[in-house]
Amino acid sequence: MLNLEKVCHGLTPVWFGYLRDWDRSLRSGNYPETTRYNYLLAGAQLGRFLAEDAGGLEAAEAARDPTEVERGHVEEFQAWMVRTRSASTALNKHKGLQQFFKWLVEEEDLERSPLDRVKQPKTGQTLIPILGDDDTAKILTTCKGKDFLSLRDEAIIRVFYSTGARLSEVAGLQMSEVDLNNDTLLFHGKGMKDRRVRLGSKAGRALSRYLRQRERRRVSGTPALWLPAKGEVPLAANGIKIMLRRRGEQAGVANVHAHRWRHNFAHEWKLAGGDTGDLMLVLGWSSDDMPRRYGASAAAERAQLTHARLRIGDRI
């Protein structure tokens, strides 16, 4: 559960009050918790940035009250994010702050958003390497035991590998959203878009074995699918992220994270000649640009295989 006081630590009462009221508005709008967290974190980080450098930016009033924030304050914050984090992180903060100041204009005391003329940071396309069969097999080898954690972790990895789902989607699965009679899962995607996705047979088998172990734990009142080694507090997205990194280190596979399987899924789909529109439905995309971006790191491999299959120049 989102801890607002933790996210907003170090802010003035005025900043905290506005962010608390904005969070209430987001909750009433049924925004997912991950979206609320990212939005609120962007606002809190801007507030802390202004407080730490208030003198240099002449931002003492803005550090106390977000309705005093000016365009130059946001641009300095954005430049600092690019310098200390990355352009893509700065872009995410920009989008979050757009929503915050839009809310202040519509609902509170602000006449104009300071982001009206602030340009979004440009980001280059980063080619994310796919996580294919060989590396996935190495990672799964670390889950060969029959203990609870081995079975759980194998099931999680096979779900990522088989469905290409997002980290937040897999982490948020509930028991009621698992249908092993038909080997499907119900994911709640971005933009409040639900979709039911088919599981591969090995993923279904791994999930079934995990569920039997989960039942033996005799956990009551916990609808979440993924449980920790001890207790009933669900395994959150960050816990899954840490588990994947640890399994990758054990297997000798660097930089293991869920999104690489999403890229691999798109690559395999394209390699098999799958329809782009169907891929968008399966992965929960609404933008036509997404199929071009995902699996891009293996585009040369697909082109070479297509070239060989077409036998151009060999038919006469």
Secondary structure, DSSP 8 states (H G I E B T S, - for coil): ---HHHHTTT--HHHHHHHHHHHHHHHHTT--HHHHHHHHHHHHHHHHHHHHTHHHHT-HHHHH-GGG--HHHHHHHHHHHHHHT-HHHHHHHHHHHHHHHHHHHHHSS-SS-TTTT---------------HHHHHHHHHTT-S-SHHHHHHHHHHHHHHHH---HHHHHT-BGGGEETTTTEEEEE-GGG-EEEEE--HHHHHHHHHHHHHHHHTT--S--BS---SSSSS---HHHHHHHHHHHHHHHT-SS--HHHHHHHHHHHHHHTT--HHHHHHHHT---TTHHHHTTGGGHHHHHHHHHHHHTTT---
